[in-house]
Amino acid sequence: MNRRIVVISLAMLLGVLVVASPLKLHSQSVRNQSNKISLDLGSVTVWLGMPQSDVLLQFQSAGYEVTGKGDSRTVIVGDSPELIGFKNGRLAYATREWYTPGQDEMEIVIRALTYFASHGGTSCSIVPGRMNTPDGSADEIFVVCGERSLMFVKGKAVVKGAGETPVVNIQERIGIN
């Protein structure tokens, strides 16, 4: 599929979601019964403001590998490295990867947006961007609904000795780091 067609299709789908967003989008992810913004990372549900000790204990009890020290940690959930961060001993942000190499990109975009629409916020903005660095370039689209966001990235990274490598990233995030 032509990249331009994919980008246009994504833009059209995002437009439909923005028009549909007044349908009172609600969420276990944005607000669970205790009015907390939460995110499922594998079999563990975390929420903003959750005590760091509780977060780490839940991942340990579920058998997930947690690396890093201090306020930034990485949790290995299947093949995906999920990022979690703390401020003043409480969860400040968490990320969840939607895409793994080999999957149909458009299928994952549609799945992520559909989930987000049914578990997202009530007021969202779409922010496009372009990243250009000596290490590569990418088109970016952010869908931001309060403290929940989706990030779509497609581009190329320059790897020494290997040339250009395609990069695709679809990530959901709660909080701000």
C-alpha positions as CSV (number, residue, x, y, z in Angstrom):
1,M,0.0,0.0,0.0
2,N,1.3,3.4,-0.9
3,R,2.5,5.4,2.1
4,R,0.5,8.4,1.0
5,I,-2.7,6.4,0.9
6,V,-1.9,5.0,4.4
7,V,-1.3,8.6,5.7
8,I,-4.5,9.8,4.1
9,S,-6.5,6.9,5.4
10,L,-5.1,7.5,8.9
11,A,-6.0,11.2,8.6
12,M,-9.6,10.3,7.5
13,L,-10.0,7.8,10.3
14,L,-8.7,10.3,12.9
15,G,-11.2,12.8,11.5
16,V,-14.0,10.4,11.9
17,L,-13.0,9.7,15.5
18,V,-12.8,13.4,16.3
19,V,-16.2,14.0,14.9
20,A,-17.5,11.0,16.8
21,S,-15.7,12.0,20.1
22,P,-18.7,14.0,21.4
23,L,-20.4,10.6,21.9
24,K,-19.3,10.8,25.5
25,L,-16.2,8.6,25.2
26,H,-15.7,7.0,28.6
27,S,-13.2,4.5,29.9
28,Q,-11.9,2.0,32.2
29,S,-8.6,3.2,30.9
30,V,-9.2,6.9,31.4
31,R,-11.4,6.7,34.5
32,N,-12.0,3.5,36.4
33,Q,-14.6,3.2,39.1
34,S,-12.4,5.0,41.6
35,N,-12.0,7.9,39.1
36,K,-8.4,7.0,38.3
37,I,-6.6,7.2,35.0
38,S,-5.4,3.6,34.4
39,L,-3.6,1.5,31.8
40,D,-3.4,-2.3,31.4
41,L,0.2,-3.5,30.9
42,G,-0.1,-7.2,30.3
43,S,-2.1,-8.7,33.3
44,V,-1.3,-5.7,35.5
45,T,-3.4,-2.5,35.7
46,V,-1.6,0.6,36.9
47,W,-3.0,4.1,37.5
48,L,-1.7,7.6,37.8
49,G,-0.8,8.3,41.4
50,M,-0.4,4.6,42.4
51,P,2.3,4.2,45.0
52,Q,5.6,3.1,43.4
53,S,6.0,0.1,45.8
54,D,2.5,-1.2,44.8
55,V,3.3,-0.8,41.1
56,L,6.6,-2.7,41.4
57,L,5.1,-5.4,43.6
58,Q,2.3,-6.0,41.2
59,F,4.7,-6.5,38.3
60,Q,7.0,-8.7,40.4
61,S,4.0,-10.8,41.6
62,A,2.8,-11.2,37.9
63,G,6.3,-12.4,36.9
64,Y,7.3,-9.5,34.8
65,E,10.9,-8.3,34.5
66,V,11.4,-4.8,35.7
67,T,14.7,-3.0,34.9
68,G,16.1,0.4,35.8
69,K,16.4,2.3,39.0
70,G,15.1,5.5,40.4
71,D,12.1,7.2,38.8
72,S,12.3,5.5,35.3
73,R,11.8,1.8,34.8
74,T,11.2,-0.6,31.9
75,V,8.8,-3.5,32.2
76,I,9.1,-6.4,29.7
77,V,5.6,-7.4,28.8
78,G,5.8,-10.2,26.2
79,D,8.1,-8.8,23.5
80,S,7.3,-5.2,24.4
81,P,9.3,-2.9,26.6
82,E,6.8,-0.8,28.4
83,L,8.0,2.4,30.2
84,I,6.8,3.5,33.6
85,G,7.9,6.6,35.5
86,F,7.5,7.9,39.0
87,K,7.5,11.3,40.7
88,N,7.5,11.7,44.5
89,G,7.0,7.9,44.9
90,R,3.9,7.7,42.7
91,L,3.2,6.6,39.1
92,A,3.6,9.7,36.9
93,Y,3.4,8.0,33.5
94,A,3.1,4.6,31.8
95,T,3.3,3.5,28.1
96,R,1.9,0.6,26.2
97,E,3.2,-0.5,22.8
98,W,0.5,-1.5,20.3
99,Y,2.7,-2.5,17.3
100,T,5.3,-5.2,17.0
101,P,7.2,-5.8,13.8
102,G,5.5,-8.1,11.3
103,Q,2.0,-7.0,12.1
104,D,-0.2,-5.2,9.6
105,E,0.3,-1.5,10.4
106,M,-3.1,-0.3,9.3
107,E,-4.8,-3.0,11.3
108,I,-3.0,-2.0,14.4
109,V,-3.8,1.7,13.8
110,I,-7.5,0.9,13.5
111,R,-7.4,-1.4,16.6
112,A,-5.6,1.2,18.7
113,L,-7.9,4.1,17.6
114,T,-11.0,2.0,18.1
115,Y,-9.9,1.0,21.6
116,F,-8.9,4.6,22.3
117,A,-12.3,5.9,21.2
118,S,-14.1,3.6,23.5
119,H,-11.6,4.0,26.4
120,G,-10.4,7.6,25.8
121,G,-11.3,11.1,26.8
122,T,-14.1,13.4,26.0
123,S,-12.1,16.2,24.5
124,C,-9.2,15.3,22.2
125,S,-6.7,17.1,19.9
126,I,-4.7,15.8,17.0
127,V,-1.2,17.1,16.6
128,P,0.8,16.2,13.5
129,G,4.6,16.5,13.4
130,R,7.7,15.7,11.5
131,M,11.0,14.7,13.1
132,N,14.3,15.2,11.2
133,T,17.6,14.3,12.9
134,P,21.0,13.0,11.6
135,D,19.8,9.6,12.9
136,G,16.6,9.5,10.9
137,S,13.3,11.1,10.1
138,A,9.7,10.3,10.8
139,D,6.1,11.5,10.5
140,E,4.3,11.7,13.8
141,I,0.7,12.1,14.8
142,F,-0.4,12.6,18.4
143,V,-4.0,12.1,19.6
144,V,-4.1,13.8,23.0
145,C,-7.1,13.4,25.3
146,G,-6.2,15.0,28.6
147,E,-3.7,12.7,30.4
148,R,-4.1,9.9,27.8
149,S,-2.5,10.0,24.4
150,L,-1.7,7.9,21.4
151,M,1.4,8.4,19.3
152,F,1.8,7.2,15.7
153,V,5.3,7.3,14.2
154,K,6.4,6.1,10.8
155,G,9.8,6.8,9.4
156,K,13.4,5.6,8.9
157,A,16.4,5.4,11.3
158,V,19.9,5.5,10.0
159,V,22.0,2.7,11.5
160,K,25.8,2.8,11.0
161,G,26.8,0.0,8.7
162,A,23.3,-1.0,7.9
163,G,21.9,2.1,6.2
164,E,18.2,3.1,6.6
165,T,15.9,0.9,8.7
166,P,12.1,1.4,8.7
167,V,10.6,2.5,12.0
168,V,7.0,2.1,13.1
169,N,5.7,2.9,16.6
170,I,2.2,3.0,17.9
171,Q,2.2,3.8,21.6
172,E,-0.5,4.6,24.2
173,R,0.4,6.7,27.2
174,I,-1.1,7.9,30.4
175,G,0.5,10.8,32.3
176,I,3.3,13.1,31.4
177,N,7.0,12.5,32.0
